[in-house]
Amino acid sequence: MASISTTQISIEGKRVTVPALTIAGNTIVVGSGWIKVASVQGGDYTETELKDPATCVKELKQQRRSVSQADIFSFSQMIPDTAPKYDYACELDSVAVIRVDSFADWWNNRVSSYLRKDVRKAEKLGVVVRPVAFDDHLVKGIMEIYDETPIRQGRQFWHYKKGFEAVKRENSTYLDRAEFLGAFYGEELIGFLKIVYVNRIARLMQILSKDAHRDKRPMNALIAAAVRVCDAKACSYLTYGKYRYPQGADSVTAFKHRNGFEEMLMPKYYIPLTLKGRLALQLRLHHGARSLAPDAALRALKQLRAFVYDRLELKRKSAQGS
């Protein structure tokens, strides 16, 4: 029998209260929107793979009218199990991974000379990467990075001008198995990353640096340091979100490739719970209406959005300097 409650999840940088059901030891949360998708809370950061999806489907259907209102149940297999093992409809989800045999193997054989040059440049210019404790001082440093610009990667930045308590709360997840690395220029925190350890998988939850210090290559230095940490902790893989997105490869994909990340295709299952869920899967609406748009149109819209936001950011900086 499912245990029913509510919990908070982050959707586009905002905290939202949603229904939650505990089923066979797994907490299942139900997202918002016209097509409501239920999934395991924590997603890629959970340490135990879903063992009994059939029971979850049965309970979600039983509780649907009174509590969950879910139309689709979705779950993923865990790295490195790439062969589908359930007889449900599934898609192959693109994941960016570095296979960590050793730091030396990654450094010498699986990154370009340009990346090695960037990391050495960071060191030469005085960038130092080291582990940092999660405390109020780090939170304030993260806030300075967040508040440097309201526009990142051609879109509005979710974390711009958030308050201290919100930034502290959002960065305090999984602290019992998380680690922060900071990139420092003198005493100034100019970049940071957060790793969450999921068994022998190290997952980058966030990596960010100050645009004002981009020439010092802190992002490259942070990733190199993360691979060293993975080697020292005997982690098999370092992951960094998706490798490619529906609109195709972009500058983020190029950055990941340059830093030695490769694409791993992981089975992700989508199980309809209602007629609306079945129709949504057939029409491919479970990824949102924009998934129906041609890739070329999505790329064009993304480029237009980036152009508009870049112009607005230039005006903002010009006004600040006048």
Steps between C-alpha positions, in 0.01 A plus 500: 500500500636843407579758767373840386646844575629813327852626436678785329694473175682758290347588162699755298662633816175533699382288793167331429294281735387178331335170604737224615434129543729253676472170314715194573763720665511755216368856522309584181423867427250633249596800289273783393367586157227378267672160467600400853806275511582302814863414568732388778592793725861597456521339159865451405612567858326203659734221611261208450359407162125444475452126560127450455355735236189280460399566863557874453279499190225309682501732803513817288196382304313419822582838657462704184153645550536588865864605527758466228313607185799366306459422131842342439755325720864541397823351634854441379759226525823577680839542337666291358207263431427613142304192380122538552380239749128576532227435248367854512521768232828682543712774347878529504597797714822681407737529799842670505756278673872469559609142560757529777759225461759741636575870484809426292296308243247783469769769486730327253259310278148641508525878494637732237823693524283814514346385828839425652614844387196662669560321831868597497401859419273507806787379718744748346265792560465406866169310512499251788233230530442342840223332702286744697270442795133580459455794736366854496823630347464267203132589461591869478765419241245303297260795522767729353533265204123471459451877518772590251255494207128435446573333163689174453523282189264730315212483747385642832697352788275332758722573801564872439438712811365220716515558874759347733264245656372381161853455364609319816198269496530414130871420527467295820347190339675162543769650725574159653640386163582826326823695448569857391808612309582869473713679243680793666688795356679634803230497768214547252273206418470522121340159437364195678356159438295257704541125468245254639625143538254231396676175591804503265354766272596864557233735367563869440193670641624849420806671354525874448758777481519877469493636146748769606764228552418286197846570353652312796318177401358417847239261356765285334708502817197394706420204274863384501496517880171306507654220294793488745255469787313220321827315445593536869155378613492211248190634325429327170330792325462877523172624348394849397133508401402433140751476218262627234153651509197467269613798293835328441857573603572854622776694677440305823544170314816639341632599845432153637668333202803727537529392864498130422132418554342240274140406430345201676145399400298386801155335485224721640153349529163670457192304616153646434262493796199662330348542156641852492842356582475248216399769252780728623758226441362422155511870406836549679352770722660358816801726432279806455340658195832637377621144441274499193691786340770412244856501637597776256219721634605435861860593419388818324279603792780428746741713299244783480441485875873508566540800266223695675629424850860577403391842370308566822805399706725733300257786565493416871880502525518821298252668736700386802820640352351840414 
